[in-house]
Amino acid sequence: MMKICDDIGEMVDRFRMTFLNDVRECIFRKDVPTITACAHQMGPFHQGDHADLPNWVIEKFLKHNLVDLAAEDAYESLRRVENLYREDEKQPHKLQPFHPNLYAALNRKLLRLESDKTSLDPRSYEEIEKLKRIIPFLVESRLSKIVRAAKSGAYLEMRKQMANEERWLCEELSRIVSEWRDRVMR
């Protein structure tokens, strides 16, 4: 088997690029004229319009308070992340379903919120701090479950509940554990 990518950073970057190109629904807060982004014309959009746009475009609109994410697509909202963590802690042996792009979305959200701290209102500071506190706990809680899944061979059944980064890690761990078992038992 030939590995194309051995670097964890490359894999995480790849998942972040996948997120940026993924499409979500947003709702326009204000009228926006026709815009050109990478040779594609979009719009015009009117206040209240719903549109499915790539995340890299949505980020630009969010930065200027022109859109809100549709509630069902705001999977990186603080409230949802807190709820995910609470549910994950309540059931220590069950892997709660995570959106495949959750970690990439959280990373991009924090970058966006922190990019202009001079104009942030106190609620944004509070959101940044809460996310920074909860994400490490969430990652550690998930990590132990992913290691168990990789060790047990239950990866295939649990893969749909995992974020992209978790799937990759579980596949790698499962492969390593399997190879290790084969070598040790020869």
C-alpha positions, 0 to 999 in steps of 0.5 A, spaced: 500 500 500 502 506 498 501 512 502 500 519 498 500 523 505 503 522 511 503 528 514 497 530 519 497 537 518 496 536 510 490 531 512 487 537 517 489 542 511 485 538 506 479 537 510 479 545 511 479 546 504 473 541 503 469 545 508 471 551 505 468 548 498 462 545 501 455 548 500 451 551 506 444 555 506 445 562 508 440 568 509 441 575 507 440 580 512 441 586 507 441 587 500 447 585 496 448 587 489 451 582 484 458 580 486 463 576 482 467 571 486 473 567 482 469 569 475 462 567 478 457 572 478 452 571 484 446 575 486 443 580 487 441 578 493 435 581 497 434 581 505 431 575 507 433 571 501 436 564 502 442 561 498 446 555 498 453 558 497 460 555 498 463 556 505 469 561 503 463 565 500 459 565 506 465 567 510 466 573 506 459 575 507 459 573 515 465 578 516 461 584 513 454 581 517 451 580 511 448 573 512 446 569 517 447 561 517 441 557 516 439 554 523 440 547 521 447 549 517 450 552 523 453 546 526 459 550 529 454 554 533 456 555 541 450 552 543 450 546 538 457 545 540 456 545 548 450 540 547 454 535 543 459 535 549 454 534 554 451 529 550 458 526 549 459 526 556 452 523 558 454 517 554 461 515 555 461 509 550 457 511 545 459 516 539 454 521 538 453 523 531 458 529 528 457 533 522 463 531 518 466 538 517 465 540 524 472 541 526 474 545 520 468 549 521 470 551 528 477 552 526 474 557 521 469 560 526 475 562 531 479 565 526 474 569 523 472 571 530 479 573 532 481 576 526 478 583 528 478 583 535 478 591 535 471 591 533 469 585 537 463 586 542 463 583 549 459 577 546 464 575 541 469 575 546 465 571 551 463 566 545 471 565 543 473 564 550 467 559 551 469 555 544 476 555 546 475 552 553 470 547 550 473 544 544 479 541 548 474 537 552 470 535 546 476 533 542 479 528 548 472 525 550 472 523 542 479 521 542 478 515 547 472 513 543 475 513 537 481 509 540 476 504 542 473 504 535 479 503 532 482 497 537 475 493 536 474 494 529 468 497 530 470 503 525 466 501 519 459 501 524 461 508 527 464 512 521 458 515 519 458 519 526 465 521 526 468 528 523 472 527 517 478 528 522 476 523 526 475 518 520 482 519 518 485 518 525 480 512 526 482 509 519 490 510 521 489 507 528 485 501 525 491 500 520 496 500 525 493 496 530 491 490 525 499 490 523 501 490 530 497 484 532 499 481 525 507 482 527 506 480 534 503 474 533 507 471 528 
